[in-house]
Amino acid sequence: MKSKGEYDSALAAEYALGTLRGPARLHFERRIQREPTLAALVARWQTLLAPLDLALTPVLPPERVWKKIQLGLPIEAVPRRKRWDYLGWALAAGLAALLLVPRFITQPQDFAPAVVLNAGQQGSGQWIVSMDSGKRHLRLTPLNPQTLAVANSLQLWAISPGEKPRSLGLVAAEKPTELAVNSMTLAQGMTIAISLEPAGGSPTGLPTGPVLYSGQLTSL
């Protein structure tokens, strides 16, 4: 059975991720106002999750975008002489670029947190599972990386209610791992779990070792 501290840590993680909603979120926010320790825990989770906001990969707009910016500038901004006034052009083009560049962010590379995997009774620590916008790739990030014995591997599983676990691949113990979902469809209510297996993964196609971390997809 989890301690109150572990339970509050899980709630704080869900709050920071934005997956804690409805009455549960309102109740938690009231607790934050009354409990400085809980507020500090939420702040810690927000700091830990902040790097996930940097997953967007900027892409240099093609030349046609800059031409469109020039054509879209008001006539008054164009000097009658052939050469642009550098400062005026830079200000106008810079403002237009701020409005247009975000449209050229590479969307398939976007990863958003989907679930926090909490440790079971046999372990400690947590993992953040993020999903790309196309729901075809997962990124797993350990918050407290731990060294794994050479004889073992960590294996990721997706478990739909009433069905057998399906392997999603092996996970590195000490650094983020990206895995392709392939033909599997991830859905709300599905459990995501990490088990301890022999080196190279389960020989049976099903979990053979203890489940170290698990969590449920509550929103996609």
Residue pairs with C-beta under 8 A, 6 or more apart in sequence:
1 121
2 10
2 118
6 118
6 119
8 38
8 41
9 41
9 45
9 126
10 116
10 118
10 126
11 20
11 28
12 38
12 41
12 42
12 44
12 45
13 45
13 49
13 116
13 126
13 128
14 20
14 116
15 25
15 28
15 29
15 42
15 45
16 42
16 45
16 46
16 48
16 49
17 49
17 113
17 116
17 128
18 113
19 113
19 115
19 218
19 219
20 28
21 219
31 38
32 38
32 39
32 42
33 39
48 143
49 113
49 128
52 111
52 112
52 113
52 128
52 130
52 141
55 109
55 110
55 111
55 112
55 130
55 139
56 105
56 106
56 109
56 110
57 105
57 106
57 109
58 101
58 104
58 105
59 104
59 105
59 106
60 104
61 97
61 100
61 101
61 104
65 100
65 104
66 93
68 100
69 92
69 93
69 96
69 97
69 100
70 93
72 96
73 92
73 93
73 96
77 88
77 89
77 92
78 84
79 85
79 88
107 133
108 132
108 133
108 134
109 132
110 132
110 133
111 130
111 131
111 132
111 137
111 139
112 130
112 131
112 133
113 128
113 129
113 130
114 129
114 130
114 131
114 138
114 217
114 219
114 220
115 129
115 192
115 215
115 216
115 217
115 218
116 126
116 127
116 128
116 129
116 215
117 126
117 127
117 128
117 129
117 140
117 192
117 193
117 194
117 213
117 214
117 215
118 126
118 213
118 214
118 215
119 125
119 126
119 212
119 213
120 210
120 211
120 212
120 213
120 214
122 210
122 212
123 212
123 213
124 144
125 142
125 143
125 144
125 146
125 213
126 143
126 144
126 213
127 140
127 141
127 142
127 143
127 194
127 213
128 140
128 141
128 143
129 138
129 139
129 140
129 192
129 215
130 138
130 139
130 140
130 141
131 137
131 138
131 139
131 186
131 220
132 138
132 139
135 181
135 185
135 186
135 220
136 180
136 181
136 182
137 178
137 179
137 180
137 181
138 156
138 168
138 178
138 179
138 181
139 176
139 177
139 178
140 156
140 171
140 176
140 177
140 178
140 179
140 194
141 176
142 173
142 174
142 175
142 176
145 173
145 174
145 175
146 173
146 174
147 173
147 174
148 154
148 173
148 174
150 199
151 198
151 199
152 196
152 197
152 198
152 199
152 209
153 170
153 196
153 197
153 198
153 199
153 200
153 201
154 170
154 171
154 172
154 173
154 194
154 195
154 196
154 197
154 212
155 167
155 169
155 170
155 171
155 194
155 195
155 197
155 201
155 202
155 207
156 167
156 168
156 169
156 170
156 171
156 179
156 192
156 193
156 194
157 165
157 166
157 167
157 168
157 192
157 193
157 194
157 195
157 207
158 165
158 166
158 168
158 184
158 186
158 190
158 191
158 192
159 165
159 166
159 190
159 191
159 192
159 193
160 187
160 189
160 190
160 191
161 189
161 190
164 206
165 193
165 206
165 207
166 184
167 201
167 202
167 205
168 179
168 181
168 184
169 179
169 180
170 177
170 200
170 201
171 177
171 179
171 194
186 217
186 220
187 217
187 220
188 217
188 218
188 219
188 220
189 216
189 217
189 218
190 216
190 217
191 214
191 215
191 216
191 217
192 214
192 215
192 216
192 217
193 207
193 211
193 213
193 214
193 215
194 211
194 212
194 213
194 214
195 202
195 207
195 208
195 209
195 210
195 211
195 212
196 209
196 210
196 212
197 207
197 208
197 209
198 208
198 209
202 208
202 209
